[in-house]
Amino acid sequence: MTPLTHILLGAVIMGDLVASLFFVRFWKITGDRFFLFFAASFFAIAVSRVVVDEGIPPFGYEPLGYMIRVLSYLFIVAGIMYKNSGARGSRAIARSPVPQE
């Protein structure tokens, strides 16, 4: 790998970690676990990039990295399923769109 490739890979990993921290911040503000699932997903993607792309010699560790990526996609699916299940775990106040008499 060229030095430019290492720099760009580091920037992508940093972007994944920053996105994860943003989702943690949104989770702290709203209390909605949906954001926590996405934070875990971006963190897992960053870990998988380190395992697969960043220089572990090809001694059989590639499947581990790809399994981590599958786990990150499962975090996203679990977050979507959680949000669609009707679970109301946020601290935000829900207002009724229909005025009551």
C-alpha positions in Angstrom: 0.0 0.0 0.0 1.2 3.4 -0.9 1.5 6.2 1.8 -1.4 8.0 0.2 -3.6 4.9 0.5 -2.7 4.7 4.2 -3.6 8.4 4.7 -7.0 8.0 2.9 -7.8 4.8 4.8 -7.0 6.6 8.1 -9.4 9.4 7.0 -12.2 6.9 6.2 -11.7 5.2 9.6 -11.7 8.6 11.3 -14.9 9.5 9.5 -16.5 6.2 10.7 -15.6 7.0 14.3 -16.8 10.6 14.1 -20.1 9.4 12.7 -20.3 6.9 15.5 -19.7 9.7 18.1 -22.4 11.9 16.4 -24.9 9.1 16.8 -23.9 8.6 20.4 -24.5 12.4 20.9 -28.0 12.1 19.3 -28.8 9.1 21.5 -27.8 11.1 24.6 -30.1 14.0 23.6 -33.1 12.0 22.6 -32.7 8.7 24.5 -33.8 6.8 21.4 -32.0 3.5 21.0 -32.2 3.8 17.2 -29.2 6.1 17.3 -27.3 3.7 19.6 -27.7 1.0 17.0 -26.3 3.2 14.3 -23.4 4.3 16.5 -22.5 0.6 17.1 -22.8 0.0 13.4 -20.3 2.7 12.4 -17.9 1.7 15.2 -18.0 -1.9 13.9 -17.3 -0.7 10.4 -14.3 1.2 11.6 -13.0 -1.9 13.4 -13.5 -4.0 10.4 -11.6 -1.6 8.2 -8.7 -1.8 10.7 -8.8 -5.6 10.6 -9.2 -6.1 6.9 -7.6 -3.1 5.3 -4.9 -1.8 7.6 -2.1 -4.3 7.3 -2.9 -7.5 9.1 -1.2 -10.0 6.8 -3.4 -12.4 5.0 -3.1 -15.2 7.5 -6.8 -16.0 7.7 -8.1 -12.8 9.4 -10.1 -11.6 6.5 -13.2 -13.7 7.4 -13.1 -12.0 10.9 -13.2 -8.6 9.3 -16.1 -9.5 7.0 -18.0 -11.1 9.9 -17.6 -7.8 11.7 -19.1 -6.0 8.7 -22.0 -8.4 8.7 -22.5 -7.6 12.4 -22.5 -3.9 11.6 -25.3 -4.5 9.0 -27.2 -6.5 11.5 -27.0 -3.6 13.9 -28.7 -1.4 11.2 -31.4 -4.0 10.6 -32.0 -4.4 14.3 -32.2 -0.6 14.7 -34.8 -0.4 11.9 -36.8 -3.3 13.3 -36.7 -1.7 16.8 -37.9 1.6 15.5 -40.7 0.0 13.5 -41.8 -2.2 16.4 -43.5 0.7 18.1 -41.1 0.9 21.0 -41.2 4.3 22.5 -38.0 4.7 24.4 -37.2 8.3 23.7 -37.3 11.2 26.1 -38.9 13.4 23.5 -42.5 14.4 24.1 -44.9 13.0 21.5 -47.7 15.3 20.6 -51.0 14.1 19.1 -51.5 15.4 15.5 -55.3 15.4 16.0 -56.7 18.1 18.3 -58.8 16.7 21.1 -62.0 18.3 22.2 
